[in-house]
Amino acid sequence: MTTHADPRTDTLKTMLSKVPEVTIFFWIIKILCTTVGETAADYLNTVLKLGLTGTTLIMGVLLAAVLVWQFHLRRYVPGVYWLAVVLVSVVGTLITDNLTDNFGVSLWTTTILFSVVLAAVFFAWYRSEKTLSIHSILTTRREVFYWLAVLFTFALGTAAGDLVAEGLDIGYWKSALMFAGLIGLVSLAHLYLKLGGILAFWIAYILTRPLGASIGDYLSQDKDAGGLALGTLGTSALFLTAILAVVIYLSVTKKDQVQSPELV
């Protein structure tokens, strides 16, 4: 007896294979990427003297090229996926920096602005697809919503992180501890207070951005500014090397491949 595969099932597997499993490795690379986003943007802008406009144009073009690559893939490829996240992190940082430095928009305003924009993306995504689960990225439209959400989480995280560390003068390492503590509370709420997995994921995803930014600034900024003075180049190189090592490990072991995702 000849059986025919369900075309929807084939498409489902193809699309789901482009999304990594949310494991400890996912969060490790995410935090590493957010740190690089902060320090790499500063390095290109100030050390290489490309300026915010020049840096934004260059990184924007690179991001667009990598996202085209990502969208055309028929399966999850760790190197391409995480390269896109690194570039989104840099561009998200630059969006906030352009508004604050070039146009004089306050950190309070950018934090509120990106909160509203991100909420609008989530609203449109849920209204269109009835779910915000990253394990339900089954169509190109859902993938577009996903990457828009990722971009604005980085922009919001940059604004909120700078507001707390610099605007409120809390300092980089104290800000890092504060955001790490908030992520811990979200995890506990998910484990013991029945906070929904999807909501907990996106809250933690947003909070990892200011966490990584605070870590990056603490390591790279001068000591008189409250940092360890490792420099933006040294900090970026350190974290990029760590990202590369973990991505290579995942490419070989496939420990972040989705095996039995919950289709919600």
N, C-alpha and C positions, 0 to 999 in steps of 0.2 A: 504494500500500500504506500503510495507516494504522498508525502505531506509537504505542505508549503509553509515557509516561515511567515509569520505575521509581519508585514512591512513596518507597522508601528513599533513592534518589538525591536527590529533591527535599528530603526532610527533612535529609539530610546537608548539602546546600548551604546550607539555611536556617540550621542550627545552626553550621556552620563559619564563616559570614559574620559571626557575632557575636564571633569571636575575632580579635584583631589579629595580623598577621604580626610575628614577633619580629625586628625590625630595630634599628638604632641609635636610631631614634626611640622605640621601645618602651622601651629602657633609659634614655634621656634623661628621658622623662616619668615613668617609674617612680621615678627618683631624685628628681626634682622633687616628686613626690607624697609621697614619704616625708619629705622636708624639711618640707613644708607640714603633714603629719600631726603632726609634733613641735611646730612653732611655733604652729600654729592651736590645738591643744589647750591649750597653755600660755597663749595670749592669752585664750581664752574662760574658762579657769579662773581665772587670776590677775588679768589686767588688767580684764576685764569683771566679775570677781568673781561668776561664775555658780557657782563651786564645782565640784568633781569630779562630785558626784552630779547637779547640774543640767546641767552640760555633757554628761555621759554620756547623760542622758535625751533631751536635745534632739538631739544628734548621732545617737543610736541610732534615733530616730524618722525623721530625715532619711535615714539609711542604709537603713532598711527600705523607705521609700517609693521610693528610687532603685533598689534591688534589684528591687522589684516591677516597676518600669518596665523595667529591664534584662531581666528574665526574660520579659516579655511582648513584647519586640521580636522581629521575625522576621529581623532582619539586624544586622550590626555597625554601631553608630553611635558614632563616636569620642567625641562629647561626653558621651553617657550612660555609656558604658563607663568613661571616665577620671574622670568625676564620682563614680562608684561607688568607684573605686580611691582617690580622695582621701578620701572619707568613711570607707572601710574603714581607711585609714591613721590617720585621727583616732581612730576608735573603738578600733582596736587599741592605740594609744598610751594611751587612757583606761582600757582594761581593765587594763593593767599598772600605770598610775599609781594606780588605785583599790586594787589589791591591796597596793602598796607603801606608799602614803600613808594610806589609810583603814583598812587592816587590818593594817598593820605587817609584811607578808610581805617577806622579804629579797629582794634582786635575785638572789642565788644561787638561791634557791628558785623564784622566778618564771621564771628562765632554764631551770632544769631542768624545771619544770612544763610550760611551753609547748613545750619540746623533745619531751616525752613526748606531749603532746596532738597536736602537729603530726605526730609519727611515727604516732600512732594514726589520724589522718585519712588519711594516705598509705597506711597498711596497709589500712584499710577501703576506700579508693578502688581500690587495686590488686586487692584480693581480689574486689571486686564487678565491676570493669570490665577487669581484666587490663592496664591501661595507665595511666600518669600524664601522658601527652602532652597538652599544652593544645590541640593540633591534632586531638584526638579527642573534643572536647566536642560530642557528637552528640545527647545526650539531656538532659532536665531534671535527671535524677539526677546525671549527670556535671557539669553546671553547678553544682549544689549542692555537690558535693565540691570543685570548683574554688574557689568563693568561700569555703568554709570554710578551705581551705588558705591562701588569700590572707590571710584575717583573722588566722589564727594565725601566719603568717610575720611579720606586722606586730607582733603582740603579743610574739613571741619576739625579734624584732629590736630592739624598744624596750627590753626587759629586758636583752638582751645588750649593747646599745650603752651603756645607762646603767651597767651593771656594769663595763664596760671603762673608760669615760671618767671616771666618778665613783667607783664602788666601788673600782676598782683605782688610781684617781688618775692615770691616764695622760694625761688632758686631751682636749679635744675635737678639736683639729686633728691631734694624733698618732693619735687613734683613727680619724679619717677616713682618714688615710694608711694605717693598718694594714688597715682593711677594704677600701680600694681595692686595696691590694696583694694581699689574699686573692682578690678578684674576678679580678685579673690572673692569678694562679696557676691559678685554675679555668679561665680562658679558655685558657691555655697547655696545661693538661692535656687539655682537650677537643681542641685543635688538633693536639697533637703526641704525646700519651700515650694517645689513644683513649678518653678518658673519655666515657661515653655522653652524647648530647645532652640527653636528658631529665633525667638526674641533674645534669649541669652547669647546666642551666637553673634547676632548683629551688635548688641551692646558691647560685648567683649571685643568685637572686630573694630568698632569705633574707638574704644579706649586704648587699644594697642598702639594706635597712631601717636597720641600725645606721649604715651609711655616711651615708645622708640625715639621720638623727637627729643624728649628730655634726656634720655640716655646719650643720644648722639651729641647734643649740645654740651652735656656735662663732660664728655670725653674730649671734645674738640675745642671748646672755647678756652680763651686765656684764663689763667688763674685769677687775675684781678676781676674777671667777669663771673667767677664762680665755677670755672671748669678745671680740667686736668691738663689742658694745653697739649693734647696729642695731635692737634691739627685736623683739619677737615680731610686732607689727603690720607693721612695715616689711619684715621678712624674709618673712612670709606673703604680703604684697601683691606683693613682687618675684617670688616663685616662682609664685604663682597667675597672674600676668601672663604669665610664661614658659610655663606649662602651657597657658594659653588660646591663646597665639600658635602653639605647636606643634600643638595640637589643630585649630585653624582651618586651618593649613597641610595637615594630614593629611586633613581633611574635604574640602578642595578638590582635592588631588593624588591622594588615595587610595593613597598609597605604602605604607600599612600594611594594605592589603586582602589577604587570603589568596588567592593565585592557584592554586597547585597543592600543597596541603598533603599531608604524608605521613600516610596513614591508618594509625596504629599503635595 
